[in-house]
Amino acid sequence: MMERRVRTRIAPSPTGDPHVGTAYIALFNLAFAHKNGGDFILRIEDTDQNRYTDGSEKMIFDALKWLDLNYEEGPDLGGEYGPYRQSERFDLYGDYAKQLVEKGEAYYCFCTQDRLEKLRERQKAMGKAPGYDGHCRSLSQEEIDAKLAAGESYVIRLKMPYEGETIIKDRLRGDIVFENNKIDDQVLLKADGYPTYHLANVVDDYLMKITHVIRAEEWIASTPKHIQLYKAFGWEAPEFIHMPLLRNSDRTKISKRKNPVSLNWYQEEGYLKEGIVNFLGLMGYSFGENKEIFTLQEFIDGFDIDKVALGGPVFDLVKLGWVNNQHMRLKDLKELTELTLPFFEKAGFVTGIPTEKEFDTISKIVEILREGAQTMKEIVETSEVYFKDEYELPVVTEETEKKEVKGIERLHSVLKDEIGKKAINLFQSKIEACEEEISIEHAKELLKETLEGIGEGPGKVYMPLRAVLTGLPKGADLYNLVAIIGRERTLNRINRMKKLYNI
Ligand code: GLU
């Protein structure tokens, strides 16, 4: 038999914010397809109109594009096997369902809601699993014709075999065996003419020539129904690969209550696409040799689906923070600065397009702060001291945390202290003698000279400098600060604080 070109897909339903699980499954589908020289496709499964939310589809496109999880075919791109939105393929599904009826593989079911409810109650009372009892399976052709002619409402159900087994040959899990008599006669076409997930999913995977269905393990229970559908149609089924579910730290299935799950949230928090993709790549997968940091391309190049581990990967924000920090440090500084600008703007530290000089200053801030930050938002949150030239010393109030009290009291006392005043004046005179631009090395040198000139311990010399330069008991390294804000702003800060505190 001719080798078929590998084609994988994700088939999200547009029911809200784009989910991290969608990106996770997309990454593995994309890696598998591209590693094998095939295509990765996006199909939107929007047949359940009750669950559809406006704008959600566009957010899926945008989130996948943000992460560079680019599909070759999709609703917004088109392709040979379109349309890629199920709501645009409606007519197809009814025809295929009827084709199965004609083949004797499916049947019209005219049972009313009322009958089905009573059936369920009876089954419950008897301690039986709920399921359709096959009532309409044995209707004669005359009965069916009469009901259809009378315009009775119907659904179409799949005729599941009463005996035997359906086996999923999962590439990662081996054989998963289901007894056919425990599988319900699935509804394929609903009374309103809409297809169910099962029918639309199988018809589309077939028509779109999908060779490998890589999806989350929560779909395992649906797969025997799909296998039976393929059989009923006489089609070759794709290979099934069920990925482990992402989990909260308590090992339950990842959920909004315990973890942010919206990709929009991760974007707003300032995670890099490289960080997210790398982190998702670590979920259930390992390159070995302690290689934890990689790019999307490296992931694809080294990808081997048979190495996926099934042990329920935990979606751990601490780990994500670490991975993202690594990528922020690897990223080209100019690019990272550009990506961080909107966060500076949002915090009110930057307005409008920065001049070249301002951009340069911001880059330096980013360069220093990315070392210790997990996200771009965190870079900005720790950057205030570089932007704000006007401040006062904090004062101890009832709300001050106990561990902060000592540091604040010390700030006030060093400004009254003679050594403190001398240190400030000496440092000021050294800065006055400088050019506007001060390098980090030079700033370090000036601080050291001040320390030696005063001849006291570092605490006594640097704390008063910190007080006038930042107004805070701890934080930014002073040499970085001076190098970034330059001569003029350093002097302005010192003079202003001297006036305020009578130094
Ligand atoms: N529409 C399903 C979803 O929302 C598709 C599942 C599958 O991949 O078959 O995830």
Residues whose N, C-alpha, C, O or C-beta is under 5 A from the ligand:
A	BS01	LIG	A11 P12 S13 E45 R215
